[in-house]
Amino acid sequence: MRASVGALCLLLWTALPALCIGLPKGEIPPGKTFLLIQPHHDDHSWEYGHGGLVAKLVDAGWQGTYVRVSNDEKDGRQTWAENDQTNFADASDAVRHLGVDRIVSLNWRNDHMSSLPILELRAQIILLIRKLRPDVVMAYNPWGRYDRNPDHRFVAEAVGQAVWLSGMANVHPEYAELGLEPYRVPYLYFSQRSDYGKGYEPNVAIELTEAQVQRKAVAYRLHANVRVSAAAGRAILDALDARGLEIPELKGLSDEDAHKKLQEWRMFAISAKRGRENGLKYAEVFYFLDEWRAWPGLADYLETNARPAQ
């Protein structure tokens, strides 16, 4: 089995990036289940999320679970209690639109992550990993330390620790009494906010279809409590009108519907940008780690030399 051009680019990326145009194209690994763990209700659907990859996995027959770690009480235009309930409902609608039926909310206090012992959250994630035994875990990058959002950093670190420890029998041996045996996650897709600072670089581009981007775009604006505003729509339309401009597709729409359409276009724009950067029409980019991540030298050797068994 000859190594693909994408695989060779992945091997050479850190040493000879000039030989490859953009990132290597990532392929869906073998498996059937995924676990997406994010701090907030909408983190999966925006430009640094996994919404397109989720849609792609679902289209390939995978089943997934979405974990909202915080209660999102401060995210939105309502009272804290109302924000919690509304954002959970919005998240449920959004992930269902992507094809995910199961959502788990751990309900830790929004923006209070730093006040809880990380081992408490880590223990919950280990339990979920051992119970669900996912082939893929998706989260923010545990080593992406430049995200200014404290919840993003805290949850990412907890996920990184949990993925490492969930395969060790001496870590939470009491879980075995529930029938939850140690389990090592084979594949990881980490995202990294990159609009400020510099964390780990992505190493794969995942190609998306237009239909998958559309589902991601709708999922994004379905978080209406924080993403959609009639006032914001009116302000944009007024600003265009003041300059003698118009967007024909928005004519006749209410201010709220115009803002919904603009929010969807935002996701198309970033997906197209990631595509152009990597020789594709639409894409998302991730830091991908496979089952050989603990032995990088062995991983390189296997990528180059492994053959199908005779």
Helices and strands as residue ranges (DSSP letters): H 5-12, G 17-19, E 33-38, H 51-59, E 63-70, H 80-98, E 102-108, G 113-115, H 118-132, E 136-140, H 150-165, G 173-178, E 187-191, E 204-207, H 210-221, H 224-227, H 230-242, G 248-250, H 255-277, E 283-289, H 296-305
